[in-house]
Amino acid sequence: MLQNQRDAAFGDQQNQGDAAFRDQHNQRDAAFRDQQNQGDAAFRDQKNQGDAAYRDQQNQGDAAFSDQQNQGDAAFRDQQNQGDDAFRDQHNQRDAAFRDQQNQGDAAFRDQQNQGDAAFRDQQNQGDDALRDQQNQGDAAFRDQQNQGDAAYRDQQNQGDAAFRDQQNQGDAAFRDQQNQGDAAFRD
């Protein structure tokens, strides 16, 4: 759009310059012809015909140049617009492809993260189960050992009580025997 405005402004300036140049040229030619042709009508006629032919050729050349310039400008603008469209299409395609890859990467990352979280929870749950099993087995073994120790302690205590009673009974019997022997000797 800005380039089109610049091209139009350039064309306007060029046309105005050509018109001003032709006006000045025509004014100079008219003044020269008036001065020159006061005494020479034939020369004026030939000069006027030559000037007219020159102006026609010049105008035709200017018109042909303007046409070529306008055609070149139009072709340039068409190519530029096509290039801009192609660039925007490629840019949009690259942006779309980048967003697709980014979304796929985000989805893959979330899947891996979710799988890792699930695996971590499974291992954590298995570890908790194994810890509870070991803890329960340890508690059961501790209770078994404690019960066995209590039973052994009671057996030893009962055996000690029985041995103490046996020794006490034996001592009482020996004491009675000695007392009875002493009583018999005293009576004799």
C-alpha positions in Angstrom: 0.0 0.0 0.0 2.8 2.4 1.0 4.8 1.5 -2.1 1.8 2.0 -4.3 1.3 5.5 -2.9 5.0 6.2 -3.4 4.7 4.9 -7.0 1.7 7.1 -7.6 3.4 10.2 -6.1 6.5 9.5 -8.2 4.3 9.2 -11.3 2.5 12.5 -10.5 5.8 14.3 -9.9 7.2 12.9 -13.1 4.1 13.9 -15.1 4.2 17.4 -13.5 7.9 17.7 -14.3 7.3 16.6 -17.9 4.4 19.1 -18.3 6.5 22.0 -16.7 9.4 21.0 -19.0 7.2 21.1 -22.1 5.7 24.4 -21.1 9.1 26.0 -20.6 10.3 24.4 -23.8 7.3 25.6 -25.7 7.6 29.1 -24.3 11.3 29.3 -25.3 10.5 27.9 -28.7 7.7 30.4 -29.2 9.8 33.4 -28.2 12.6 32.1 -30.4 10.2 31.6 -33.3 8.7 35.0 -32.9 12.1 36.6 -33.1 13.5 34.4 -35.8 10.4 34.2 -38.0 9.8 37.9 -38.2 11.9 38.0 -41.4 11.7 34.3 -42.5 8.3 32.7 -42.9 9.6 29.6 -44.6 12.1 29.0 -41.9 9.4 29.4 -39.3 7.2 26.9 -41.1 10.0 24.3 -41.3 11.0 25.0 -37.8 7.4 24.7 -36.6 7.0 21.4 -38.5 10.2 20.1 -37.0 9.2 21.1 -33.5 5.8 19.5 -33.9 7.4 16.3 -35.1 9.9 16.4 -32.2 7.1 17.0 -29.7 5.1 14.1 -31.2 8.1 11.8 -30.9 8.9 13.1 -27.4 5.3 12.7 -26.3 5.1 9.2 -27.8 8.4 8.3 -26.1 7.1 9.7 -22.8 3.9 7.8 -23.2 5.7 4.5 -24.1 8.1 5.0 -21.2 5.1 5.7 -18.8 3.3 2.6 -20.0 6.4 0.4 -19.6 7.1 2.0 -16.2 3.5 1.4 -15.1 3.6 -2.2 -16.4 6.9 -2.8 -14.6 5.5 -1.3 -11.4 2.3 -3.4 -11.7 4.4 -6.6 -12.3 6.7 -5.7 -9.4 3.7 -5.1 -7.1 2.2 -8.4 -8.2 5.4 -10.3 -7.6 5.8 -8.5 -4.2 2.3 -9.3 -3.2 2.7 -13.0 -4.2 5.9 -13.1 -2.3 4.3 -11.6 0.7 1.4 -14.1 0.5 3.8 -17.0 0.1 5.9 -15.8 3.1 2.8 -15.4 5.3 1.6 -18.9 4.2 5.0 -20.4 5.1 5.2 -18.5 8.3 1.7 -19.6 9.3 2.5 -23.2 8.4 5.7 -23.1 10.5 3.8 -21.6 13.4 1.1 -24.3 13.2 3.8 -27.0 12.9 5.6 -25.5 15.9 2.4 -25.4 18.0 1.6 -29.0 17.0 5.0 -30.2 18.1 4.8 -28.2 21.3 1.4 -29.6 22.1 2.6 -33.2 21.3 5.7 -32.6 23.5 3.5 -31.3 26.3 1.1 -34.3 26.0 4.1 -36.7 26.0 5.6 -35.0 29.0 2.3 -35.2 30.9 1.9 -38.9 30.0 5.4 -39.7 31.2 4.8 -37.7 34.3 1.6 -39.5 35.0 3.2 -42.9 34.4 6.1 -41.9 36.6 3.7 -40.8 39.4 1.7 -44.0 39.0 4.8 -46.2 39.1 6.0 -44.2 42.2 2.7 -44.7 44.0 2.8 -48.5 43.1 6.3 -48.9 44.5 5.4 -46.8 47.5 2.3 -49.0 48.2 4.3 -52.2 47.7 7.0 -50.8 50.0 4.3 -50.0 52.6 2.8 -53.5 52.3 6.2 -55.1 52.6 7.0 -52.9 55.6 3.7 -53.8 57.3 4.3 -57.6 56.6 7.8 -57.4 58.1 6.5 -55.4 61.0 3.7 -57.9 61.6 6.1 -60.8 61.3 8.5 -59.1 63.7 5.7 -58.5 66.2 4.6 -62.1 65.9 8.1 -63.4 66.4 8.6 -61.0 69.3 5.4 -62.2 71.0 6.4 -65.9 70.4 9.9 -65.3 72.0 8.3 -63.3 74.8 5.8 -66.1 75.4 8.6 -68.7 75.3 10.7 -66.7 77.7 7.7 -66.3 80.0 7.1 -70.1 79.9 10.8 -70.9 80.5 10.9 -68.4 83.4 7.8 -70.0 85.0 9.3 -73.5 84.5 12.5 -72.5 86.1 10.7 -70.7 88.9 8.5 -73.8 89.5 11.5 -76.1 89.4 13.3 -73.8 91.9 10.3 -73.8 94.2 10.1 -77.6 94.0 13.8 -78.0 94.8 13.5 -75.5 97.6 10.6 -77.4 99.1 12.5 -80.7 98.7 15.5 -79.3 100.5 13.3 -77.7 103.1 11.5 -81.0 103.7 14.8 -82.9 103.8 16.1 -80.5 106.3 13.0 -80.8 108.4 13.2 -84.6 108.3 16.9 -84.6 109.3 16.2 -82.1 112.1 13.4 -84.3 113.4 15.6 -87.4 113.1 18.3 -85.7 115.2 15.7 -84.4 117.7 14.3 -87.9 118.0 17.7 -89.4 118.5 18.5 -86.8 121.1 15.2 -87.5 122.9 15.9 -91.3 122.8 19.4 -90.8 124.2 18.1 -88.6 126.9 15.5 -91.2 127.9 18.1 -93.9 127.9 
